[in-house]
Amino acid sequence: MLMSVSACVAFDMPDAVERTMSRTFTVRPNSQLRVNIRGGSISTQTGEPGSIRVDLIERVHAKSEQQMD
């Protein structure tokens, strides 16, 4: 099983707006998670067997959430 998460992330910008998302996937042994981002960083830690949890923090140079979209 292969899952992909993509995001466009910008950090340390004036007038940055932040949005968060969390999602948990049930996985089989030897599953892989592929994450594609433009800028930013990725950190990982071990968790419960049989699941992958993704916590995404998106920071975009915008004055409001409406401008983010």
Sine and cosine of phi, psi and omega as CSV:
sin_phi,cos_phi,sin_psi,cos_psi,sin_omega,cos_omega
0.00,0.00,0.73,-0.68,0.02,-1.00
-0.78,-0.62,0.80,-0.60,0.03,-1.00
-0.88,-0.47,0.51,-0.86,-0.02,-1.00
-0.77,-0.64,0.69,-0.72,0.05,-1.00
-0.81,-0.59,0.79,-0.62,0.01,-1.00
-0.84,-0.54,0.56,-0.83,0.03,-1.00
-0.37,-0.93,0.47,-0.88,0.14,-0.99
-0.95,-0.31,0.87,-0.50,-0.13,-0.99
-0.79,-0.62,0.67,-0.74,0.06,-1.00
-0.76,-0.65,0.67,-0.74,-0.07,-1.00
-0.87,-0.50,0.39,-0.92,0.11,-0.99
0.82,0.57,0.74,0.67,0.00,-1.00
-0.92,-0.40,0.64,-0.77,0.11,-0.99
-0.91,0.42,0.52,-0.85,-0.03,-1.00
0.85,0.53,0.61,0.79,0.02,-1.00
-0.99,0.13,0.65,-0.76,0.07,-1.00
-0.95,-0.33,0.65,-0.76,-0.06,-1.00
-0.89,-0.45,0.66,-0.75,0.05,-1.00
-0.69,-0.72,0.63,-0.77,-0.01,-1.00
-0.86,-0.51,0.44,-0.90,0.04,-1.00
-0.57,-0.82,0.67,-0.74,0.11,-0.99
-0.79,-0.62,0.64,-0.76,0.02,-1.00
-0.49,-0.87,0.64,-0.77,0.02,-1.00
-0.89,-0.45,0.72,-0.70,0.00,-1.00
-0.90,-0.43,0.69,-0.73,0.15,-0.99
-1.00,0.08,0.77,-0.64,-0.09,-1.00
-0.76,-0.65,0.35,-0.94,0.10,-1.00
-1.00,-0.06,0.29,-0.96,0.06,-1.00
-0.82,0.58,0.55,-0.83,0.02,-1.00
0.92,0.39,0.34,0.94,0.09,-1.00
-0.95,0.31,0.35,-0.94,0.03,-1.00
-0.80,-0.60,0.52,-0.86,0.12,-0.99
-0.88,-0.48,0.81,-0.58,0.03,-1.00
-0.93,-0.36,0.80,-0.60,-0.02,-1.00
-0.87,-0.49,0.82,-0.57,0.05,-1.00
-0.90,-0.43,0.87,-0.49,0.05,-1.00
-0.74,-0.68,0.34,-0.94,0.10,-0.99
-0.92,-0.38,0.98,-0.19,-0.06,-1.00
0.99,0.13,0.19,-0.98,0.02,-1.00
1.00,0.01,-0.26,-0.96,-0.06,-1.00
-0.63,-0.77,0.27,-0.96,0.03,-1.00
-0.79,-0.62,0.73,-0.69,0.13,-0.99
-0.78,-0.62,0.52,-0.86,-0.04,-1.00
-0.78,-0.63,0.41,-0.91,0.14,-0.99
-0.46,-0.89,0.43,-0.90,-0.01,-1.00
-0.96,0.28,0.43,-0.90,-0.01,-1.00
-0.56,-0.83,-0.43,-0.90,-0.02,-1.00
-0.91,0.42,0.68,-0.74,0.07,-1.00
-0.89,0.46,0.62,-0.78,0.06,-1.00
1.00,0.06,0.14,0.99,0.03,-1.00
-0.52,-0.85,0.44,-0.90,0.11,-0.99
-0.81,-0.59,0.79,-0.62,0.06,-1.00
-0.93,-0.37,0.75,-0.66,0.03,-1.00
-0.92,-0.40,0.83,-0.55,0.12,-0.99
-0.91,-0.41,0.91,-0.42,-0.06,-1.00
-0.94,-0.35,0.76,-0.65,0.13,-0.99
-0.89,-0.45,0.90,-0.45,-0.04,-1.00
-0.95,-0.30,0.85,-0.53,0.06,-1.00
-0.88,-0.47,0.84,-0.55,-0.09,-1.00
-0.79,-0.61,0.63,-0.78,0.07,-1.00
-0.94,0.33,0.98,-0.21,-0.02,-1.00
-0.29,-0.96,0.39,-0.92,0.03,-1.00
-1.00,0.01,-0.30,0.95,-0.01,-1.00
-0.49,-0.87,0.27,-0.96,0.04,-1.00
-0.91,0.41,-0.51,0.86,0.04,-1.00
-0.89,0.45,-0.58,0.81,0.03,-1.00
-0.95,0.32,-0.39,0.92,0.01,-1.00
-0.89,0.45,-0.63,0.78,-0.11,-0.99
-0.99,0.15,0.00,0.00,0.00,0.00
